[in-house]
Amino acid sequence: MLSWRPFTTPSPPTRRPPRASRRRPRARSGPRDGGPGAGQRSVGRSAAPPPADALGRDLALPVGAAAAAVAVTVLLVTGEATHLAFSLVAFALLTVAVAAAARPRLVPAVVLVSWLFFDGFVVQQRAELGWQQTDRLSLWVLAGAGLVGAGCAAAVRAVRIRRGGAV
């Protein structure tokens, strides 16, 4: 921190020598040093998914929440919110699409956000949550839709890995 002192010249900043790292180098055990897997080639697997795919999977939940808000708005404006079966099918399809795009550990959050929007704005229509038969049924339907979306995405990833493509 510099301070102002009249009639003095500032001293040059002192540099500290770099500290030695306290980490120990990890022992390598792989194809390069004769460990397990030596002489074998990795078959089309990359260490990390491509950045665009990873970004899309990370943004699936917020984009799905925004899509649910738009779906609620459209259903309320068009008057289709009174037809609960139609609205539930629309939300189930939305949940399948978002769950297929999201990371597997985010699927319960996708289902919960979808159910919160559906129950709070379509079923109850006053941003209140209920726990009647319709509310429980819609939760189970949306949970099933989330599992279907996650299962389809897992099957697609397994086929890509088997064919040697990117995850």
Secondary structure by P-SEA (a helix, b strand, c coil): ccccccccccccccccccccccccccccccccccccccccccccccccccaaaaaaaaaaaaaaaaaaaaaaaaaaaaccccaaaaaaaaaaaaaaaaaaaccccaaaaaaaaaaaaaaaccccccccccccaaaaaaaaaaaaaaaaaaaaaaaaaaaaaaacccc
